[in-house]
């Protein structure tokens, strides 16, 4: 368990390409630059194994939050899978959460999930964007300013 937590805390080299990259339509594709992103790689591998997605995107959004550079703590996933046929949204999310139980209990602080059936994806291939981080840290006294700016 400790080794897994330390793996989550490893910084990513600043020389790596962009931290947010969708997986190509071919789920067999593995980004050769993902060696420095063990949590992102684990998420891709586990979702692919558990749900056999027709389309999968894993976005590391940690850079949008108050965490050290190279962190792997905040993710957004888009999973398109026939496994979701006939399931409610909450049931779909539970399948994703179950597949990522280890990461969610150790190093992943936040996971935004879009879970679509192939038919839903075919009729609406849009991807929701995450809202900007509004802070929330006890030490961040600018939250009120950020919230006010968001209402304007």
N, C-alpha and C positions, 0 to 999 in steps of 0.2 A: 504494500500500500504506500509506504513512504517513497519508494522508488517512483511510483506512478505520480505522486504529488510533486516530486522534484522534477519529473519530466514535464509537468504542466507549467512549472515556474521557469523553465529554461528560456532565456531571451533568444529571439530570432535575430540573426545577423542583419544589419542595416543594408547589406549588399544584396540581399535576396530581392527578387522581383516583388511586385505589389502583393500585399497581404490578402487581398480579396480577389478571388478568381473563381468563376463558375467551373464546374466539371463539364467537360465536353459532353455532347449528346451521347457519345459512346461511354457507357458506364465502366468499360474495361480500362479506360484511359486513366493513367496515374501521372500527375504532374511531377516531373523529375525534380523540380525545386521544392517539393513538399517534405524532403528529408528533414528540413529544419523546423517543420511544423507538425510535431507528433500528435497533438490533440486534433487538429484539423484532419490529418490523415486517418486517425482512429475513427473519427466521426464518419468520414467517407466510407471507410471499410465496413464499419458495423451497419450503417444504413443500407449499403449495397447488399450485404449478406442477409440482413433480416427482411428487407422489403423488395429486393430485386427491382429497383426503380427504372422506369423508362426514361426518366430525366432526374438529375440530382444536381443541386447547387449548394455549396457550403461556403458561406461568407464569414470570415473572421472580422467582426466589427469591434474588436477590442480597442483599436486605435481611436475609436470615437468616444472612449470613456476614460475616466481618470485612473488609468493603470499604467504600469511601466511599459516603455516601448518593447515590442516583441511579445507582449502577453497573448495568451490564448484563453481568454476567459468569457468573451461575449461572442455568440455566434447567431447567425440567421441561416436557416435551411429551407430549401424548396425541394420537396419530394413528390414526384409524380409516380404513383404505383397502382397497379391493378389490385394490390392487397387492400386498397382503401375502398374498393367497390362495395356498396351497400352499408358502409360504416358511417356513423355520425362523425362530426368534426372532433368531438372529445375522444371518441374511440381511436381515431387516426392519430391524434396527439399522444394518446397513451401508448400506441405502438412505437412511435418515435422515441418517446421518453424511456420506454422499456429497453429498446435497443441501445440507448445511450446511458443506461443507469449508472455505470461506473464513472463516466465522465461527469455526469450531473451531480454525483455524490462527492466528487473530489475537486476538480479544477474548473469546471464550466459554471460560471456564475449566472449567465443568462442565455436562454435559447429561445429564439423566435422561430416558430414553425409555420410553414405553409405546406399543407398536405392536400394534394389534389389527385383525383382519379385521372386516367388518361383522357376520358371524355371531357372532363372539366378543363384540362390543360389544352386540349384541342380546340375548344370553343373560346377559351380565354387564357392565352399564354402570358398573362401579365404577372409581374413580380412586384409585390409590395415593397416599399422602401421603409427602412426603419427611421423613426423620428430621431432628431438630434438628442444627445444625452443632455439632460437638464441638471446634471450634477447630483446632488443628493448626499454627498459626503458631509459628515459632521463638521469637517474643517473647511468646507466650501461655503463661504458666506455670500457668494454671488448668485445663489439659487434664486433669490427673490428678484434680482435684476433679470435673470434669464427667463423666469416665468412671466414677468411683466413684458419683456420683449416679445415673447411668444404669443401674447394676447393682442399685441398691436398689429 
